[in-house]
Amino acid sequence: MSERDNAHLARAAWDAIARGDAEGLTALLAGDLVWHATARGAPWAGEHCGAERILDFLARIGEVTDVFDAQLVDVLASESRVMVLFRVRLAVGSRRADCDYVLLGQIADGRFVEIWTAPLDPEAIEAFWAWPRA
């Protein structure tokens, strides 16, 4: 796929997540997709395999936070990868975090086959989740 096609794919996936469109998102993910969520201490950290488990993982983020607001900042693409920069605002009770994240996606045959997400300030995210949970 072209750089333009992959940038479009990333924006379509972002829009599907924002709308809560599980069917639309699933169409953009390989069935055996692996998503590496690298935010240490976050309840969703770890490796998630398969489109169905990815959808569960994404839904869980909203269940463990009072506020989860992710804003798309930029999309960079090549013929086989896409990088998405986004800003995340989190709140649980009185705790707050505000951090940029990077998503790196490997694309094959018009679908995401592997994704890595990482906060650009991992210490802030780790400190946010280190507080005792109510």
Buried (B, 14 or more C-beta within 10 A) or exposed (E): BEBEBBBBBBBBBBEBBEEEBBEBBBBBBBEEBBBBBBBBEBBBBEEBEBBBBBBEBBEEBEEBBEEBEBEBEEBBBEEEBBBBBBBBBBBBEEBEBEBBBBBBBBBEEEBBBBBBBBBEBBEBBBEBBEEEEE
